Every structure is written in C-alpha cells, then in structure tokens.
Amino acid sequence: MEQITIKPRQRYIILDALRGIALLGICLANFPEFSLYTFLEGQVTGVMPTAGIDTVVKYLQYVFVDGKFYTLFSLLFGVGFSLILSNGAQTGYNGVTVFYRRMFFLFLIGLFHLLFLWAGDILILYAFVGFFLPLFRNMSDKKLLQYACMLLLIPVAVDAGVEFLGWDLIAPAVSATEYFHHKAGIDEQNFPVWLVETHQYADILKFNLAGSFIRLQEFIEGNRAFRVLGLFLIGLYIGRKGIYKDLGEYKPLLKKGMKYGLIVGFPSSLLYAWSAMHSHPFGLTAHSAIYTISVFPMSFAYISMICLWYIQDPERKIFRLFAAPGRMALTNYLMQSVFGMIIFYGIGFELGARTGLVYVEWIAAAVFGIQIVYSYAWLHYHKYGPFEWGWRMLTYGKWFKLVKN
C-alpha cells in the first residue's frame, strides 16, 4: 500500500448541513418501512384510529419526501468524490486508488447493515455504483452533464420495455426471495408482522437474508443504479466547479434552480403522489416519467433554497445543528436502523404493524432530534464519528487520532 500523507481537510458547513438534512429526509422516508406500515394491507391501515390523517400524510410524503433526499445524498456523494480527487492532487496520493478502497470497505459495511440490521440498505448500491464513478473523472463538464441526463432518463426507457415489451428483469431476485422465504416459513400472511411477532434475533437474520433479494428487486424495478450514477455525476460536476466554496458567486444560478425546480417539480410532484397512491393509472412508463420530472427538480429546488438561506446568514445556528449529524452521516444512517429495530420490532418495544403513519413520522423526527443531540456532544470531544473514524483508517491504512486535544 502506498504511503499516504493526509492533511486536515477544510470542512464546509453547508455540505455537512445538507448531509444532515438529507439524513432527516431519509429517516422520514425509511421509518414507514421500519414500522411495517408500508407492508400492511389497506383493510388493516383503514381501521387504524389515524387512518384519515395517515392518508394525508402519505400523500404529503410522496410530494415532499419520496426520492428527494436520496437524491440530495447522492449529489453529495459525487461532491465527496471530487474532494478526494482534489485532495489527492494537492498532497500527492492517488485519489482514485483511495476512492476504490473507500468503496470496497463501504460495500462491506453495507453488507453488514443489510444482513444484520436492515434489509433496506442503500450503502451496497452506493458502493457498487461508486466503482464506476472514476471512469468519468476526465470528462469535460459538458459531457459529464450529458451523461448524467442520459442516465436519469434511461429508467423511463427501461420501464417502457417492461410495460410494452414484457421484459422481466426481476425474475431471478423473485425466485431467490421465494426460496429463502419458504426456508424461513415466511408467507404472505405473516410477512407484514414477522418482525414484530418474533422475539428472536436469529429470526430477524432469516428475514433479512430473504429481504436482501427483495431489496435487489427494488433496485432493479426502480432502475436505481442508473439514477444514482447520474446524480453522482452531477455531484462530481458541482464539486469540480467548487460551487459550495463560494455560494455568493453562484447566487443567480441558485435562484434559477429554486425557481425552475419549483415550477417543474412541485406540480409534477402532486401528480406523482396521486399516481403512486392510485397504483399508476397512467401506466408504468408514464409514472416513471412523472417521477423523473418531479423528484429531481424538487430536490434541486430544496438544495437551492437551503443554499440561498445559507448565503443570507452562514452563522445561523440551525446550520451547525444539522451539520453535526451530517459530519457523522454513516454512523447516523446505521444508528437509524438500530433505533428502528428497537422501537418497532419484537426484540424491542413492538410498535411495528400497529402504529399509524402520522405517529411513525413523529417518531422518525424524534429519532433525528436525538441524533442531533448526541452528534453535537460526540463531536465536541472527537474529530470523527465512530464509524467514520474506522472507515477512514481502513481507507488510508493508517491510524488517526479520534479524541481532540
């Protein structure tokens, strides 16, 4: 392994704050699945005391949350790659080699998360797609954005093939899921409540093993790899241009991003939410197209609004509050799974499959509030989050001091 000299990296509060905001959105998006509310039949959720407000919350979630925050996280991932390249160029180490090692260990962390904590992991996908990112590093800005747009549009074409040509891309994943479900004794009746009714961690492992193939099915059906790589490339472009370093200089661009992002994204998000809640009445291809013109513009609008707010007063305390969990993004992402298991599963408080969506989202917000507190406290005494520290040492192959002087 090459000898690497690491200099302290300048931190940009806006990047950490955006990462923290992305974590909040991911928590709001994931907890309905942790709570098993997503998997309950309509006749079950329809008789809950919160059924009326839950319908409204579900619609609002599709409008304002669904897809928007993994988009933000993916963009920041691309920015992070650009930072590794630039830091490598400044200090003399091979940024691409470092990045590949970083992705390898991220894959292992994601595999641990997938099998031992929660089958809804995203880290494996990020690591897998990340291996392709260096292939684009020498492209011109124009080509980078062209490839990004193409990748974001490919899912619409793939869904057209599924709908009109009968492509069956998920058959192997479905077969594997059925096999492991049969081995574990999981069926359609007990699937929504399995994790609540079991009090054995071993049963959670069985569920996660089968669930890993369900996750693969979701990635394939959602064309996630294309979308994530496209967003990585946009993030690489943002990082290459150094937009985050001097936001004031890019204020006109941010205003346009907010304006057109809302003009395009908000009405199409209303349509996307209606389509999602009515089982895609216009067909799969149309739903995929609506997703594309709703989720990504709305995400860009969010980013632009936050950055414009930051330009007005970078010293606002709220940015530092969100920046704390953002600096510990990996730790907090994994800890959200731990919180979810404790709160909703049978090995914990057993609140899953019987808690209305409105309460689930309040719980998610409370969990993130706790993460702000302990992240702020931890970083007062430590340089890195615990998992960030371990990941960094594995990546660079050297010891880093954790505790501040």
C-alpha positions in Angstrom: 0.0 0.0 0.0 1.3 3.4 -0.9 2.4 5.8 1.8 -0.2 8.5 2.1 0.1 11.8 3.8 -3.2 13.3 4.9 -3.7 16.9 5.7 -6.6 18.1 7.8 -9.4 18.7 5.3 -11.3 22.0 5.4 -14.9 21.5 6.3 -17.6 23.3 4.6 -20.6 23.8 6.9 -23.1 23.9 4.0 -22.0 20.4 2.8 -22.3 19.0 6.3 -25.7 20.8 6.9 -27.1 19.5 3.6 -25.9 16.0 4.5 -27.7 16.3 7.9 -30.9 17.5 6.2 -30.6 14.5 3.8 -30.4 12.2 6.9 -33.6 13.7 8.3 -35.4 13.1 5.0 -34.0 9.5 4.7 -35.3 8.9 8.3 -38.7 10.1 7.4 -38.7 8.0 4.2 -37.4 4.8 5.8 -39.4 4.6 9.1 -42.7 3.7 7.4 -40.9 0.6 6.3 -39.2 0.0 9.6 -42.6 0.3 11.3 -44.0 -2.2 8.7 -46.8 0.3 7.9 -45.8 0.1 4.3 -46.4 -3.6 4.1 -49.9 -3.6 5.8 -53.0 -4.3 3.7 -55.4 -1.4 3.2 -58.1 -3.1 5.3 -55.6 -3.0 8.2 -54.4 0.6 7.9 -58.0 1.7 7.1 -59.3 0.8 10.5 -56.5 2.5 12.5 -57.6 5.5 14.6 -55.3 7.7 12.5 -56.5 6.4 9.1 -57.8 9.7 7.9 -54.7 11.8 8.7 -52.5 8.9 7.6 -53.8 9.2 4.1 -53.0 12.9 4.0 -49.5 12.2 5.5 -48.9 9.5 2.9 -49.8 11.9 0.1 -47.6 14.6 1.5 -44.8 12.2 1.9 -44.9 11.3 -1.8 -45.0 15.0 -2.6 -42.2 16.3 -0.4 -40.1 13.3 0.8 -40.1 10.3 -1.5 -37.0 10.2 -3.6 -36.0 13.8 -2.8 -33.5 13.1 -0.1 -31.6 10.1 -1.5 -31.2 12.5 -4.5 -29.6 15.0 -2.2 -27.4 12.4 -0.6 -26.3 11.1 -4.0 -25.3 14.5 -5.2 -23.2 15.0 -2.0 -21.6 11.6 -2.7 -20.4 12.9 -6.0 -19.1 16.1 -4.4 -17.2 13.9 -2.0 -15.5 12.0 -4.8 -14.4 15.4 -6.3 -12.9 16.3 -2.9 -10.9 13.1 -2.7 -9.5 13.7 -6.2 -8.6 17.3 -5.4 -7.1 16.4 -2.1 -5.1 13.7 -3.7 -3.7 16.0 -6.3 -2.7 18.5 -3.6 -1.0 16.0 -1.3 0.5 13.6 -3.9 -1.5 10.4 -3.3 -3.6 8.6 -5.9 -7.2 9.8 -5.3 -8.7 7.1 -7.5 -6.9 4.3 -5.6 -8.1 5.8 -2.3 -11.6 6.1 -3.6 -11.7 2.4 -4.7 -10.5 1.3 -1.3 -13.2 3.5 0.3 -15.9 1.9 -1.9 -14.6 -1.6 -1.0 -15.0 -1.0 2.7 -18.3 0.8 2.2 -19.5 -2.3 0.4 -18.6 -4.4 3.4 -20.2 -2.0 5.8 -23.4 -2.1 3.6 -23.3 -5.9 3.6 -23.1 -5.9 7.4 -26.0 -3.5 7.6 -28.1 -5.4 5.1 -27.8 -8.8 6.8 -27.5 -7.9 10.4 -29.6 -4.8 10.8 -32.0 -3.8 8.0 -32.7 -5.3 4.5 -33.4 -1.8 3.2 -29.7 -0.9 3.0 -28.6 1.7 0.3 -24.8 1.5 1.0 -24.2 -1.5 -1.1 -25.7 0.2 -4.1 -23.7 3.3 -3.5 -20.5 1.3 -3.2 -21.3 -0.7 -6.4 -22.2 2.3 -8.4 -19.3 4.2 -6.9 -16.9 1.8 -8.6 -18.0 3.2 -12.0 -17.6 6.9 -11.0 -13.8 7.2 -11.6 -14.4 6.3 -15.3 -16.0 9.7 -15.8 -13.4 11.8 -13.9 -11.6 13.1 -17.0 -14.7 14.0 -19.0 -15.4 17.6 -19.9 -18.1 19.4 -17.9 -20.4 19.3 -20.9 -20.1 15.6 -21.4 -20.4 14.9 -17.7 -23.8 16.7 -17.6 -24.9 15.0 -20.9 -24.1 11.5 -19.4 -25.9 12.5 -16.2 -29.1 13.5 -18.1 -29.0 10.3 -20.2 -28.6 8.1 -17.1 -31.5 9.9 -15.4 -33.7 9.3 -18.5 -32.7 5.6 -19.1 -35.2 4.3 -16.4 -38.1 5.7 -18.4 -36.9 3.7 -21.4 -36.4 0.6 -19.3 -39.8 0.8 -17.8 -41.3 1.2 -21.3 -39.6 -2.1 -22.2 -41.1 -3.7 -19.1 -44.5 -2.4 -19.9 -44.7 -2.8 -23.6 -42.2 -5.5 -24.5 -42.7 -7.7 -21.5 -39.2 -7.6 -20.1 -38.9 -9.5 -16.8 -35.8 -8.2 -15.2 -36.6 -9.2 -11.6 -37.4 -12.9 -12.1 -34.1 -14.2 -10.5 -34.5 -12.0 -7.5 -38.1 -13.0 -7.0 -37.1 -16.7 -7.2 -34.4 -16.2 -4.6 -36.8 -14.4 -2.3 -39.4 -17.1 -2.6 -36.8 -19.8 -1.8 -35.5 -18.1 1.3 -39.0 -17.2 2.5 -40.0 -20.8 2.2 -37.0 -21.9 4.1 -37.8 -19.5 6.9 -41.5 -20.1 7.0 -42.4 -16.6 5.8 -45.5 -16.2 3.7 -47.9 -13.5 2.5 -49.9 -13.7 5.8 -47.1 -13.4 8.3 -44.7 -11.2 6.2 -46.1 -7.9 7.4 -45.9 -8.9 11.1 -43.0 -11.3 11.2 -40.5 -8.8 12.7 -43.0 -7.8 15.4 -44.1 -11.3 16.4 -40.6 -12.8 16.6 -38.6 -12.1 19.7 -35.5 -13.9 18.4 -32.7 -12.1 16.7 -32.0 -15.2 14.7 -35.4 -14.8 13.0 -34.5 -11.2 12.0 -31.4 -12.6 10.3 -33.6 -15.0 8.3 -35.9 -12.2 7.4 -33.0 -10.0 6.3 -31.5 -12.8 4.2 -34.7 -13.1 2.1 -35.2 -9.3 2.3 -31.8 -8.7 0.7 -33.2 -10.2 -2.5 -36.4 -8.1 -2.1 -34.0 -5.1 -1.9 -32.3 -6.3 -5.1 -35.7 -6.5 -6.7 -36.5 -2.9 -5.6 -33.2 -1.7 -7.1 -33.9 -3.3 -10.4 -37.5 -2.2 -10.6 -36.6 1.3 -9.6 -33.7 1.5 -12.0 -31.7 2.9 -9.1 -28.2 2.2 -10.4 -28.8 4.5 -13.4 -30.4 7.2 -11.3 -27.7 7.1 -8.6 -24.9 7.2 -11.1 -26.5 10.1 -12.9 -26.7 12.0 -9.6 -23.2 11.1 -8.7 -22.1 12.7 -12.0 -24.0 15.9 -11.2 -22.4 16.0 -7.8 -19.0 15.5 -9.4 -19.7 18.5 -11.6 -20.7 20.6 -8.6 -17.6 19.6 -6.7 -15.3 20.2 -9.8 -16.7 23.7 -10.2 -16.3 24.3 -6.4 -19.8 25.8 -6.2 -20.0 25.1 -2.5 -16.9 27.2 -1.8 -18.4 30.5 -2.8 -22.1 30.2 -2.9 -22.5 34.0 -3.2 -20.9 33.9 -6.7 -23.5 31.4 -7.8 -26.5 33.2 -6.3 -28.1 33.8 -9.7 -27.8 30.1 -10.6 -29.3 29.1 -7.2 -32.2 31.4 -7.8 -32.9 29.8 -11.1 -32.5 26.4 -9.6 -35.1 27.2 -7.0 -37.5 29.0 -9.4 -37.5 26.4 -12.2 -37.2 23.5 -9.7 -40.4 24.5 -8.1 -42.2 25.4 -11.3 -41.5 22.0 -12.8 -41.1 19.9 -9.7 -44.0 20.9 -7.4 -47.0 20.4 -9.7 -45.4 17.2 -11.1 -44.9 16.0 -7.5 -48.6 16.5 -6.8 -49.3 14.3 -9.9 -46.6 11.8 -8.9 -48.2 11.4 -5.5 -51.7 10.9 -7.0 -50.3 8.3 -9.4 -48.4 6.5 -6.6 -51.5 6.3 -4.4 -53.7 5.1 -7.2 -51.4 2.3 -8.5 -50.0 4.1 -11.6 -53.3 4.6 -13.5 -51.4 6.1 -16.5 -49.1 3.0 -16.7 -45.6 2.2 -15.6 -43.8 4.3 -18.2 -45.8 7.4 -17.6 -45.3 7.0 -13.8 -41.6 6.7 -14.4 -41.5 9.8 -16.5 -43.5 11.7 -13.9 -41.1 10.5 -11.2 -38.2 11.9 -13.2 -39.7 15.4 -13.7 -40.9 15.6 -10.2 -38.3 14.2 -7.8 -35.1 15.6 -9.3 -36.3 19.2 -9.9 -37.8 19.3 -6.4 -34.5 18.1 -5.0 -32.6 20.8 -6.8 -35.1 23.4 -5.6 -34.5 22.2 -2.0 -30.8 22.5 -2.4 -31.0 25.9 -4.0 -33.4 27.2 -1.2 -31.1 26.0 1.6 -28.0 27.4 -0.1 -29.7 30.8 -0.6 -30.8 30.8 3.0 -27.2 30.0 4.0 -25.9 32.9 1.9 -28.1 35.3 3.9 -26.5 34.3 7.2 -24.0 31.5 7.3 -23.8 31.8 11.1 -27.3 30.7 11.8 -27.2 28.0 14.5 -29.6 25.8 12.6 -26.9 25.1 10.0 -24.5 23.9 12.7 -27.2 21.8 14.3 -27.8 19.9 11.1 -24.0 19.9 10.3 -23.3 17.8 13.4 -25.3 14.7 12.3 -24.1 15.4 8.8 -20.5 15.0 9.8 -21.4 11.6 11.2 -23.6 10.6 8.3 -22.5 6.9 8.2 -22.8 6.4 11.9 -26.2 8.1 12.0 -27.5 6.2 9.0 -26.6 2.9 10.7 -28.0 4.1 14.0 -31.3 4.9 12.4 -31.6 1.2 11.7 -30.8 0.3 15.3 -33.4 2.8 16.6 -35.9 1.3 14.1 -35.3 -2.2 15.3 -35.6 -1.3 19.0 -38.7 0.8 18.5 -40.7 -1.3 16.1 -39.5 -5.0 16.2 -40.4 -7.8 18.6 -37.0 -7.7 20.2 -37.7 -4.1 21.3 -40.9 -2.2 22.0 -43.1 -4.0 19.4 -44.7 -0.9 18.0 -44.5 -2.1 14.4 -47.5 -3.0 12.3 -49.9 -1.2 14.7 -48.7 2.4 14.6 -50.3 4.9 12.3 -48.2 6.7 9.7 -48.6 10.1 11.4 -47.1 8.7 14.6 -44.4 6.9 12.7 -43.2 10.1 11.2 -43.3 11.9 14.5 -41.1 9.1 15.9 -38.7 9.5 12.9 -38.4 13.2 13.6 -37.8 12.5 17.3 -35.1 9.9 16.5 -33.3 12.5 14.3 -33.6 15.0 17.1 -31.8 12.6 19.4 -29.2 12.2 16.7 -28.6 15.9 16.6 -28.0 16.0 20.3 -25.6 13.0 20.6 -23.8 14.0 17.4 -23.2 17.5 18.7 -22.0 16.1 22.0 -19.8 13.5 20.4 -18.1 15.9 18.1 -17.4 18.3 20.9 -14.8 15.8 22.1 -14.0 13.8 19.0 -12.7 14.5 15.5 -14.8 12.0 13.7 -17.9 9.9 14.2 -17.1 6.3 15.4 -17.9 4.6 12.0 -16.4 7.5 10.1 -13.2 7.0 12.1 -13.0 3.3 11.4 -13.9 3.7 7.7 -11.2 6.4 7.3 -8.5 4.3 8.9 -9.4 1.3 6.7 -9.4 3.5 3.6 -6.0 5.1 4.2 -4.4 2.2 6.0 -3.1 4.3 8.9 -4.1 5.3 12.5 -6.0 8.5 13.1 -6.4 10.1 16.4 -10.0 10.1 17.5 -10.2 12.3 20.6 -9.5 16.0 20.3 -6.6 17.5 22.3 
